[in-house]
Amino acid sequence: MESVTQRRKSGINLPSTMSETSLRLDAFSSPPRSKRTTNLASSPMSNRSPRTISNLSSSPSSKSASCSDRFIPCRSSSRLHTFGLVEKASPVKEGGGNNDAYSRLLKSELFGADFGCFSSPAGSKGCANSPMSPSKNMLRFKTENSGPNSPYSPSVLGHTDTSLSNEASTPPKPPRKVPKTPHKVLDAPSLQDDFYLNLVDWSSQNVLAVGLGTCVYLWTASNSRVTKLCDLGPTDSVCSVQWTREGSYISIGTSLGKVQVWDGTQCKKVRTFGGHQTRAGVLAWSSRILSSGSRDRNILQHDVRVPSDFVSKFVGHKSEVCGLKWSHDDRELASGGNDNQLLVWNQRSQQPVLKLTEHTAAVKAITWSPHQCGLLASGGGTADRCIRFWNTTNGNQLNHIDTGSQVCNLAWSKNVNEIVSTHGYSQNQIMVWKYPSMSKVATLTGHSLRVLYLAMSPDGQTIVTGAGDETLRFWNVFPSVKTPAAVKDTGVWSLGRTHIR
C-alpha cells in the first residue's frame, strides 16, 4: 500500500516493476530550439549513459551536426514538378506578352530562383537542369557537399551543355614543330662579317646569289649547281646583291659606289649605274625602279629604261643607309640608316613622308607585311635590340618587343602570319615569332658569329642564313601554303656540307 500511495503522491503512474528513481531527466547543454526538443532520458531497459537527440540522430555517414525535429527541405535541391506543384504554361493572350515574364519573376521572388526556372516554359534554356532529370538531393535536409569541383565541371558553370563539356575536354593544339638543325650547310669562304652589307638573296627562280669578296656566285637550289657570275677585279668588291621580282636579272652594289645589272640566265652584264660617292651597301627593286643606298647617305632611284644614272635622289639620312625595302604594292619605300632613323618615302615626293626615330641604334632590318597593307616592321642594332611595328598610314607605332640581341634581319612569311629575325651580339640566334602576339615559335642556333644575312626561298618554307663564320645554313622554318602542318626535318641532309665555290 505504501508504494501505491507514494506513486499517487508523485503524480507519476509507473508500472509495479519500476521504481521512480530509475527515471531521471538531464538538462540539455544548449538552449532548446523548440519545446519538442527537450532532453530525453535513457531507456529504463538499458543501463547505458544518457544520450541527447543529437547523439541519436547522428549517423556514421553524416558529417553534419545540425539537428531538428521538422523536415524542411532545401528548395534549391527540390524538384517541385514531381509533386505536381509546377503550373503548366498557359497560352499567351494577345497584348499580354509581359504576363508570362512577370509571373516567372514573381514566383522566383516568392519561392526561389529554381522554382521560377522550373515554372518557365519547357523550351527555356536558362534552367540549370532538365525538369525530367532525377535529383539525388530529393528528401534531404541539405545539399550534399562533394569534393572540390573541376574548373570545367558543369555544376560550377551552372549548366550541363555537352558541347561545352566536349570543348573543355579537348586538349590544346600542340605548337608547330620547327627543326632545330639546318638541313643543309654550304661553305662560303670570304663571306664578310660586316653589319652594313647585304650579300645574300634568293630569286623567284630558285637561284641563290652570294657575294664573296670580289665575286658573285649563283647556286641553283634544284640541282645544287654553282655558277660564277662575275669578278669585279682586285680594286673593287661586292657590297650588296638583289634579284628582280621576276628573278631573271640581278643587281650588284660595289665598294666603289657602282650599281651593276646582270642577266642571271646568260651571265651577261646589262647596265652599270653611277652616282654614289662610296659603297652601295643595300639595294631594293620595285616593279620598275631599282633603289640603292650608300654610305654617302643618299638613296638613288635607277631606271634601266632611262640612259641617265638615276632618275631621282632621296636625301634624308645623316649617316650610311643600310636598310632598304619597297612595299608590296610599290607605293612606299622604307629606308633605315646608321643615324637610327627609319624613313618612309613615296615616288611623288623628294622628302620622306614619315620620320620614325624611336630606334636607338642602326636600322638595317626592315620588312613589309604581305598580309596587311601599310604594316611595317623594323629592327634596331646592338644598343636598341627591339623589333618595332608601324602603321605607315598614320605613323603610329603599334607594338615593340625587346629581343635581347642585335637585330640584323627581318623577313615576313607569306605562308603564315609569322616573322623570322636573325641576330648578332650577343646570342647569334635565329628566332621565329607569331604576329601579332609576338610569341616565340622557335629559337635556332648554329652560327658562331653574327647572323648578318637572310633570304627566303620562293615557296616561303625555307630560309638561308649567312654569317662571318663563312657558312650558309638552310632551315625549314615555315609550313607550305596548302598544308600548314608541322615541318618535317630531312635528317639525311643535316650533316651534309658542300662548297659554294
C-alpha positions as CSV (number, residue, x, y, z in Angstrom):
1,M,0.0,0.0,0.0
2,E,2.8,2.4,0.7
3,S,4.3,2.0,-2.7
4,V,0.9,2.7,-4.4
5,T,0.4,5.7,-2.1
6,Q,3.8,7.1,-3.0
7,R,3.2,6.7,-6.7
8,R,-0.1,8.6,-6.4
9,K,1.6,11.4,-4.5
10,S,4.3,11.9,-7.1
11,G,1.7,12.1,-9.8
12,I,3.5,9.6,-12.0
13,N,1.8,6.4,-12.9
14,L,4.6,3.8,-13.0
15,P,4.5,0.0,-13.5
16,S,4.8,-2.0,-10.4
17,T,8.1,-3.4,-11.5
18,M,9.7,0.1,-12.0
19,S,10.8,2.5,-9.3
20,E,10.7,6.3,-9.6
21,T,14.5,6.5,-9.2
22,S,15.1,4.6,-12.4
23,L,13.8,7.6,-14.3
24,R,15.8,10.9,-14.4
25,L,15.8,14.0,-16.5
26,D,19.0,15.6,-17.7
27,A,19.4,19.2,-18.6
28,F,20.3,19.9,-22.3
29,S,23.6,21.6,-22.7
30,S,22.5,24.2,-25.3
31,P,19.3,26.3,-25.4
32,P,16.4,24.3,-26.9
33,R,15.1,25.3,-30.4
34,S,11.6,24.4,-29.5
35,K,9.5,22.8,-26.8
36,R,9.6,19.5,-28.6
37,T,13.4,19.2,-28.5
38,T,13.6,18.6,-24.7
39,N,16.0,16.1,-23.4
40,L,15.1,12.5,-23.2
41,A,16.2,10.1,-20.5
42,S,17.8,6.9,-21.4
43,S,15.7,3.9,-21.8
44,P,14.8,2.3,-18.5
45,M,15.6,-1.1,-20.0
46,S,19.2,0.0,-20.6
47,N,22.0,0.8,-18.2
48,R,24.0,2.8,-20.8
49,S,24.8,6.5,-20.3
50,P,22.1,9.0,-21.3
51,R,22.2,10.3,-24.9
52,T,20.8,13.6,-26.4
53,I,18.8,13.8,-29.5
54,S,21.9,14.9,-31.4
55,N,23.5,11.6,-30.4
56,L,20.5,9.6,-31.5
57,S,20.1,11.4,-34.9
58,S,23.7,11.3,-35.9
59,S,24.9,8.5,-38.0
60,P,28.4,7.4,-39.1
61,S,27.7,8.6,-42.7
62,S,26.5,12.1,-41.6
63,K,29.1,14.8,-41.2
64,S,26.7,17.5,-40.2
65,A,26.0,18.2,-36.5
66,S,22.7,20.2,-37.2
67,C,19.6,18.8,-35.7
68,S,15.9,19.4,-36.0
69,D,12.7,17.6,-35.4
70,R,11.0,19.1,-38.5
71,F,11.7,18.2,-42.2
72,I,12.4,21.5,-44.0
73,P,13.8,20.6,-47.4
74,C,16.2,22.8,-49.3
75,R,14.1,24.3,-52.1
76,S,17.2,24.7,-54.3
77,S,17.5,20.9,-54.3
78,S,13.8,20.1,-54.8
79,R,12.0,19.1,-57.9
80,L,8.6,20.5,-57.4
81,H,7.3,19.2,-60.7
82,T,7.5,15.7,-59.1
83,F,4.6,16.7,-56.8
84,G,2.6,18.4,-59.5
85,L,3.2,21.9,-58.0
86,V,4.5,23.5,-61.1
87,E,1.8,25.0,-63.2
88,K,1.8,24.4,-66.9
89,A,2.4,27.5,-69.1
90,S,-0.8,29.0,-70.3
91,P,-1.1,30.3,-73.8
92,V,-0.2,34.0,-74.0
93,K,-3.0,36.2,-74.8
94,E,-2.8,38.9,-77.4
95,G,-1.3,42.0,-76.0
96,G,-0.2,40.2,-72.8
97,G,3.3,39.2,-73.7
98,N,4.7,40.5,-70.4
99,N,2.3,38.5,-68.2
100,D,4.4,35.3,-68.5
101,A,7.6,37.1,-67.7
102,Y,6.0,38.8,-64.7
103,S,4.6,35.5,-63.5
104,R,8.0,33.9,-63.6
105,L,9.6,36.8,-61.9
106,L,7.0,36.8,-59.1
107,K,7.4,33.0,-58.5
108,S,11.1,33.4,-58.5
109,E,10.9,36.1,-55.8
110,L,8.5,34.1,-53.7
111,F,9.8,30.6,-54.0
112,G,13.4,31.0,-55.1
113,A,15.2,31.1,-58.4
114,D,14.8,27.3,-59.0
115,F,11.1,27.5,-58.7
116,G,10.9,30.3,-61.2
117,C,13.2,28.3,-63.5
118,F,11.0,25.2,-63.5
119,S,7.9,27.3,-63.9
120,S,9.2,28.6,-67.2
121,P,8.2,27.1,-70.5
122,A,9.7,23.8,-71.4
123,G,11.7,25.3,-74.2
124,S,13.6,27.6,-71.9
125,K,17.4,27.1,-71.9
126,G,18.1,29.0,-68.8
127,C,17.4,26.2,-66.3
128,A,20.3,24.5,-64.7
129,N,18.8,21.0,-65.1
130,S,16.1,19.5,-67.1
131,P,12.8,19.0,-65.1
132,M,12.8,15.4,-66.2
133,S,16.1,14.6,-64.6
134,P,16.0,12.9,-61.2
135,S,17.7,14.6,-58.3
136,K,20.0,12.8,-55.8
137,N,19.1,15.5,-53.2
138,M,15.4,14.7,-53.1
139,L,14.1,14.4,-49.5
140,R,17.4,15.5,-47.9
141,F,17.9,18.2,-45.3
142,K,20.7,19.9,-47.2
143,T,22.7,19.5,-50.4
144,E,25.5,17.0,-50.0
145,N,28.9,18.6,-50.2
146,S,31.2,16.8,-52.5
147,G,34.9,17.2,-53.1
148,P,36.4,20.1,-54.9
149,N,34.9,20.5,-58.4
150,S,37.0,20.7,-61.5
151,P,37.1,24.2,-63.0
152,Y,35.3,22.8,-66.1
153,S,32.6,21.0,-64.1
154,P,29.1,21.6,-65.4
155,S,28.0,22.2,-61.7
156,V,30.4,25.1,-61.4
157,L,29.4,26.5,-64.8
158,G,25.8,26.2,-63.9
159,H,24.6,24.1,-66.9
160,T,25.2,20.7,-68.5
161,D,25.8,21.7,-72.1
162,T,27.5,18.8,-73.7
163,S,29.1,20.9,-76.4
164,L,30.9,23.0,-73.8
165,S,32.0,19.9,-71.9
166,N,33.5,18.4,-75.1
167,E,35.2,21.7,-75.9
168,A,36.7,21.9,-72.4
169,S,37.9,18.4,-72.5
170,T,39.6,18.9,-75.9
171,P,43.4,19.3,-75.3
172,P,45.1,22.4,-76.6
173,K,46.6,22.2,-80.0
174,P,50.4,21.5,-79.8
175,P,52.7,24.1,-81.1
176,R,54.1,23.7,-84.6
177,K,57.4,21.8,-84.6
178,V,60.3,23.5,-86.2
179,P,63.5,21.5,-86.8
180,K,66.3,22.8,-84.6
181,T,69.2,22.0,-87.1
182,P,69.8,23.1,-90.6
183,H,69.1,20.6,-93.3
184,K,71.9,21.8,-95.4
185,V,75.2,23.8,-94.9
186,L,77.3,25.5,-97.6
187,D,80.8,26.7,-97.1
188,A,81.1,30.3,-98.2
189,P,84.7,31.4,-97.9
190,S,85.3,35.2,-97.8
191,L,81.7,36.0,-96.7
192,Q,82.3,39.3,-95.0
193,D,81.4,40.0,-91.3
194,D,80.1,43.5,-91.9
195,F,76.7,44.6,-90.5
196,Y,76.1,47.2,-93.2
197,L,76.4,44.8,-96.2
198,N,73.7,42.7,-97.8
199,L,75.4,39.8,-99.6
200,V,72.7,37.1,-99.9
201,D,69.4,37.0,-101.9
202,W,67.2,34.2,-103.2
203,S,65.4,34.7,-106.5
204,S,61.8,33.6,-107.5
205,Q,63.5,31.2,-110.0
206,N,65.0,29.3,-107.1
207,V,68.6,30.6,-107.5
208,L,70.7,31.8,-104.6
209,A,73.1,34.7,-105.2
210,V,76.0,35.2,-102.8
211,G,78.7,37.9,-102.8
212,L,82.1,36.5,-101.8
213,G,84.9,39.0,-101.8
214,T,85.2,40.4,-105.4
215,C,82.9,37.7,-106.9
216,V,79.2,36.8,-107.1
217,Y,78.3,33.1,-107.2
218,L,74.9,31.6,-108.2
219,W,73.7,28.4,-106.5
220,T,70.8,26.6,-108.2
221,A,68.7,25.0,-105.4
222,S,67.1,22.4,-107.7
223,N,70.4,20.7,-108.7
224,S,73.0,22.4,-106.3
225,R,74.9,23.7,-109.3
226,V,77.3,26.6,-108.6
227,T,77.9,29.2,-111.3
228,K,80.4,32.1,-111.0
229,L,78.5,35.2,-112.3
230,C,81.2,37.8,-112.2
231,D,84.5,39.0,-110.7
232,L,84.9,42.7,-110.0
233,G,88.7,42.6,-110.0
234,P,91.2,43.5,-107.4
235,T,90.2,47.1,-107.0
236,D,86.5,46.5,-106.2
237,S,84.4,44.2,-104.0
238,V,80.8,43.2,-103.7
239,C,78.7,45.0,-101.1
240,S,75.1,44.0,-102.0
241,V,73.1,41.8,-104.3
242,Q,69.4,41.9,-105.1
243,W,67.3,40.0,-107.6
244,T,64.4,41.5,-109.6
245,R,61.0,40.2,-108.6
246,E,60.8,38.1,-111.8
247,G,64.1,36.5,-110.9
248,S,65.9,36.9,-114.3
249,Y,68.0,40.0,-113.5
250,I,70.3,40.7,-110.6
251,S,71.8,44.0,-109.4
252,I,75.2,44.3,-107.7
253,G,76.3,47.1,-105.5
254,T,80.1,47.6,-105.3
255,S,82.5,49.3,-102.9
256,L,83.3,52.0,-105.5
257,G,79.7,53.1,-105.5
258,K,78.7,51.5,-108.8
259,V,75.5,49.6,-109.3
260,Q,75.6,46.9,-112.0
261,V,72.7,45.0,-113.5
262,W,73.3,41.4,-114.9
263,D,71.3,38.9,-116.8
264,G,71.3,35.9,-114.4
265,T,70.4,33.3,-117.0
266,Q,73.1,34.3,-119.5
267,C,75.7,35.7,-117.0
268,K,75.9,38.9,-119.0
269,K,76.2,42.5,-117.7
270,V,73.3,44.7,-118.9
271,R,73.9,48.0,-117.3
272,T,76.2,50.0,-114.9
273,F,74.8,53.0,-112.9
274,G,76.9,55.6,-111.3
275,G,76.0,58.4,-108.9
276,H,77.2,57.3,-105.4
277,Q,80.5,58.6,-104.0
278,T,81.2,55.5,-101.9
279,R,80.0,51.9,-101.4
280,A,76.4,50.9,-102.2
281,G,75.6,48.5,-99.4
282,V,71.9,47.9,-99.9
283,L,69.6,47.5,-103.0
284,A,65.8,47.2,-103.4
285,W,63.8,46.5,-106.6
286,S,60.2,47.6,-107.2
287,S,58.4,46.6,-110.4
288,R,60.4,49.1,-112.5
289,I,62.7,51.1,-110.2
290,L,66.0,50.0,-108.6
291,S,66.8,51.8,-105.4
292,S,70.3,51.9,-104.0
293,G,71.5,53.1,-100.6
294,S,75.1,54.2,-99.9
295,R,77.5,55.3,-97.3
296,D,77.2,58.8,-98.8
297,R,73.8,58.9,-97.1
298,N,71.9,59.2,-100.3
299,I,69.2,56.9,-101.9
300,L,69.3,56.9,-105.7
301,Q,66.4,55.7,-108.0
302,H,67.6,54.0,-111.1
303,D,65.5,53.1,-114.2
304,V,67.0,50.7,-116.8
305,R,64.8,52.3,-119.5
306,V,66.4,55.7,-118.9
307,P,70.0,56.4,-120.1
308,S,70.9,58.6,-117.1
309,D,72.5,57.1,-114.0
310,F,69.5,57.9,-111.8
311,V,66.1,59.5,-112.1
312,S,65.7,60.9,-108.6
313,K,67.6,61.2,-105.3
314,F,66.3,60.9,-101.8
315,V,68.2,62.8,-99.2
316,G,67.2,62.5,-95.6
317,H,69.6,60.2,-93.7
318,K,72.5,61.7,-91.7
319,S,74.6,58.5,-91.9
320,E,75.1,55.4,-94.0
321,V,71.9,53.9,-95.5
322,C,72.0,50.2,-94.6
323,G,68.3,49.1,-94.9
324,L,66.0,49.4,-97.9
325,K,62.7,47.8,-98.8
326,W,59.8,48.5,-101.2
327,S,56.3,47.8,-100.1
328,H,54.5,45.0,-102.0
329,D,52.3,47.5,-103.8
330,D,55.3,49.6,-104.8
331,R,53.8,52.7,-103.2
332,E,56.2,53.2,-100.4
333,L,59.9,52.8,-99.8
334,A,61.2,52.2,-96.3
335,S,64.9,53.1,-95.5
336,G,67.0,52.6,-92.4
337,G,70.3,54.2,-91.6
338,N,73.2,54.3,-89.2
339,D,71.6,57.5,-87.8
340,N,69.0,55.3,-86.0
341,Q,66.3,56.7,-88.3
342,L,63.5,54.8,-90.2
343,L,62.2,56.9,-93.1
344,V,59.3,56.2,-95.4
345,W,59.2,57.7,-98.9
346,N,56.9,57.7,-101.9
347,Q,57.6,58.4,-105.5
348,R,55.6,61.7,-105.5
349,S,57.8,63.5,-103.1
350,Q,61.6,64.1,-102.6
351,Q,61.1,64.3,-98.8
352,P,60.2,61.4,-96.5
353,V,56.5,61.2,-95.6
354,L,57.4,59.7,-92.3
355,K,60.4,60.1,-89.9
356,L,60.4,57.4,-87.2
357,T,63.1,58.0,-84.6
358,E,62.2,55.6,-81.8
359,H,65.1,53.3,-82.5
360,T,68.3,53.9,-80.6
361,A,70.7,52.1,-82.9
362,A,71.3,51.5,-86.6
363,V,68.2,50.2,-88.5
364,K,69.2,47.6,-91.0
365,A,66.3,45.0,-90.6
366,I,63.2,46.1,-92.5
367,T,60.2,44.0,-93.8
368,W,56.7,44.8,-95.0
369,S,53.7,42.6,-94.1
370,P,52.3,40.6,-97.1
371,H,49.1,40.2,-95.1
372,Q,48.2,43.8,-94.2
373,C,48.7,46.9,-96.2
374,G,50.8,49.6,-94.6
375,L,52.2,47.4,-91.8
376,L,56.0,47.7,-91.5
377,A,58.4,46.1,-89.1
378,S,61.9,47.3,-88.3
379,G,64.8,46.1,-86.1
380,G,67.5,48.0,-84.2
381,G,71.2,47.3,-83.6
382,T,73.1,46.4,-80.5
383,A,72.1,49.5,-78.4
384,D,68.4,49.0,-79.3
385,R,67.7,45.3,-79.8
386,C,64.0,46.0,-80.5
387,I,61.6,44.9,-83.2
388,R,59.0,47.7,-83.8
389,F,55.8,47.6,-85.8
390,W,54.4,50.7,-87.6
391,N,51.2,51.8,-89.3
392,T,52.6,53.8,-92.2
393,T,49.2,55.4,-93.0
394,N,49.3,57.4,-89.8
395,G,52.9,56.9,-88.4
396,N,51.7,55.2,-85.2
397,Q,53.9,52.6,-83.5
398,L,51.7,49.6,-83.0
399,N,54.0,47.5,-80.8
400,H,57.6,46.8,-79.9
401,I,59.5,43.9,-78.3
402,D,63.0,43.7,-76.9
403,T,64.7,40.6,-78.4
404,G,67.8,40.7,-76.2
405,S,70.2,40.8,-79.2
406,Q,71.2,43.0,-82.1
407,V,68.6,42.6,-84.8
408,C,70.3,42.1,-88.2
409,N,67.5,41.0,-90.5
410,L,63.7,40.6,-90.6
411,A,61.5,38.6,-93.1
412,W,57.8,38.2,-93.0
413,S,56.4,34.9,-94.1
414,K,53.9,34.9,-96.9
415,N,52.5,31.5,-96.0
416,V,51.6,32.3,-92.3
417,N,51.5,35.5,-90.3
418,E,54.9,35.0,-88.7
419,I,58.2,36.8,-88.7
420,V,61.7,35.4,-88.7
421,S,64.5,37.5,-87.3
422,T,68.3,37.0,-87.2
423,H,70.5,38.4,-84.5
424,G,74.1,39.3,-83.7
425,Y,75.5,40.4,-80.4
426,S,75.3,38.5,-78.2
427,Q,73.3,35.4,-78.9
428,N,73.8,35.0,-82.7
429,Q,70.4,33.2,-82.9
430,I,67.5,32.9,-85.3
431,M,64.0,33.5,-83.9
432,V,60.5,32.8,-85.3
433,W,57.6,34.9,-84.0
434,K,53.9,34.8,-84.3
435,Y,52.2,38.0,-85.2
436,P,50.6,40.0,-83.6
437,S,51.1,38.2,-80.3
438,M,54.9,38.0,-80.8
439,S,55.1,34.7,-79.0
440,K,58.1,32.7,-79.9
441,V,57.6,29.8,-82.2
442,A,61.3,28.7,-82.3
443,T,64.8,29.7,-81.5
444,L,67.5,28.3,-83.7
445,T,71.3,28.4,-83.1
446,G,74.2,27.2,-85.1
447,H,76.2,30.2,-86.3
448,S,79.3,31.1,-84.3
449,L,79.2,34.8,-85.4
450,R,76.5,37.4,-86.1
451,V,73.8,36.2,-88.4
452,L,74.1,39.1,-90.8
453,Y,72.4,37.7,-93.9
454,L,68.9,36.3,-94.5
455,A,66.9,35.2,-97.6
456,M,63.8,33.2,-98.1
457,S,63.0,30.5,-100.7
458,P,60.4,31.2,-103.4
459,D,58.0,28.7,-101.8
460,G,58.3,30.5,-98.5
461,Q,59.2,27.4,-96.5
462,T,62.9,27.6,-96.2
463,I,65.3,30.4,-95.2
464,V,69.0,30.7,-95.7
465,T,71.2,32.5,-93.2
466,G,74.8,33.7,-93.6
467,A,77.4,34.8,-91.1
468,G,81.0,35.8,-90.8
469,D,81.8,32.2,-89.8
470,E,81.7,31.7,-93.7
471,T,78.8,29.3,-93.7
472,L,75.3,29.4,-95.3
473,R,72.7,27.4,-93.4
474,F,69.3,26.3,-94.7
475,W,66.5,25.9,-92.2
476,N,62.9,24.6,-92.7
477,V,61.0,27.2,-90.8
478,F,57.6,27.8,-92.3
479,P,54.8,25.5,-93.4
480,S,53.5,25.4,-97.0
481,V,50.5,27.4,-98.1
482,K,48.3,24.4,-98.8
483,T,49.2,22.2,-95.9
484,P,50.0,24.3,-92.8
485,A,51.3,21.2,-90.9
486,A,54.4,20.6,-88.9
487,V,57.6,21.0,-90.9
488,K,59.5,17.7,-91.1
489,D,63.2,17.7,-90.7
490,T,65.1,16.0,-93.5
491,G,67.7,14.4,-91.2
492,V,69.6,12.9,-94.1
493,W,70.8,16.3,-95.1
494,S,71.6,17.5,-91.6
495,L,75.2,16.5,-91.8
496,G,75.6,17.3,-95.4
497,R,78.1,20.1,-96.2
498,T,79.3,21.3,-99.6
499,H,81.2,24.2,-101.0
500,I,79.6,27.1,-102.8
501,R,82.7,27.7,-104.8
